[in-house]
C-alpha cells in the first residue's frame, strides 16, 4: 500500500523568506510524486511532479521540489515567499506499477505573513 | 475546453435520500476518479475508472456507486445518504498512464 506523510499541519513564514513544506512517502515500486495547491473554496491545482530524471523539479509560481530516494522525501520549496502563496498544499504519490489513484497527504496550511 | 466540470456545486440532503453527483471531462481522458475531502484527512479515493465500462473501488467506497458508460462522464451515486457522507467531493481525470490529474471545482454536500 502507498502512503504519504506531511508532518506539519501548518507552516508560518515571513514574506520574502524561503519556505519548505515537508513530505515523505512510501510505495512498493517507483514513485510518481506530486504537489497540488488548494485555495479557499477552490479545487486542486497542479504545481509540479517527479516521474524520473533530475531530482530537482521546477514547477508553477516559482516552486520547486527535491526528490530524495534514500530519505523517501519530496519537500516543496520556494526561495522567496509571497503573501499570495498562502494556501493549503497537498503532497501525493502514485505507484508506477498500477492504475490506482493518487494517495494524498493530509495537507499543510502555508501562511505567509506580511 | 471546459476541463473537468462538476454539478451541483452545493447540495443539502436528508438522511436516506439518494442523489447523483455529476462529473464530465472534455479532454478525452481515460482515467477518472472520485475523491472526498474532509478536514484534517486530505483527499481519499472513493472509486476510479480506467475506461468506459471499467470501474474499481478506492480507499473509501462504502455507500457510493459509480458507472462509466462513456469516456466523458463518471457519475457518483449515493443510494441512501448518511451524515457521515457530509464532505466535499472532487472528480479528477487524466490520460491513462499519464500522471497529472486534473480536478473539478468540487461539490459540497451536507447530509442532515
Boltz contact constraints between the chains, C-beta under 6 A:
constraints:
  - contact:
      token1: [A, 32]
      token2: [B, 99]
      max_distance: 6.0
  - contact:
      token1: [A, 43]
      token2: [B, 103]
      max_distance: 6.0
  - contact:
      token1: [A, 43]
      token2: [B, 104]
      max_distance: 6.0
  - contact:
      token1: [A, 43]
      token2: [B, 105]
      max_distance: 6.0
  - contact:
      token1: [A, 43]
      token2: [B, 106]
      max_distance: 6.0
  - contact:
      token1: [A, 44]
      token2: [B, 103]
      max_distance: 6.0
  - contact:
      token1: [A, 46]
      token2: [B, 100]
      max_distance: 6.0
  - contact:
      token1: [A, 49]
      token2: [B, 99]
      max_distance: 6.0
  - contact:
      token1: [A, 51]
      token2: [B, 99]
      max_distance: 6.0
  - contact:
      token1: [A, 99]
      token2: [B, 50]
      max_distance: 6.0
  - contact:
      token1: [A, 101]
      token2: [B, 33]
      max_distance: 6.0
  - contact:
      token1: [A, 101]
      token2: [B, 45]
      max_distance: 6.0
  - contact:
      token1: [A, 101]
      token2: [B, 48]
      max_distance: 6.0
  - contact:
      token1: [A, 101]
      token2: [B, 58]
      max_distance: 6.0
  - contact:
      token1: [A, 104]
      token2: [B, 42]
      max_distance: 6.0
  - contact:
      token1: [A, 104]
      token2: [B, 43]
      max_distance: 6.0
  - contact:
      token1: [A, 105]
      token2: [B, 42]
      max_distance: 6.0
  - contact:
      token1: [A, 106]
      token2: [B, 40]
      max_distance: 6.0
  - contact:
      token1: [A, 106]
      token2: [B, 42]
      max_distance: 6.0
  - contact:
      token1: [A, 107]
      token2: [B, 42]
      max_distance: 6.0
